[in-house]
């Protein structure tokens, strides 16, 4: 049994378990190697990804467990 809390989707009002880690950065604020992470369930992966991509912030989408380990 794990003592770790489950990862939860970052979408407003969503309480679903996160499956994806959307790694992003704002080049006006962060160095190129800096990665911020939004977590997403399957339902919100596209909408959160589209939001970040439209601003050219999205860098990579990886499984949530992998994204948290980095």
ABEGO torsion letter per residue (X at the ends): XBABBBBBBABBGBABBBABBBBBBBAAABBAABBBBBBBBAAAAAAAAAAAAAAGABABBBBAAAAAAX
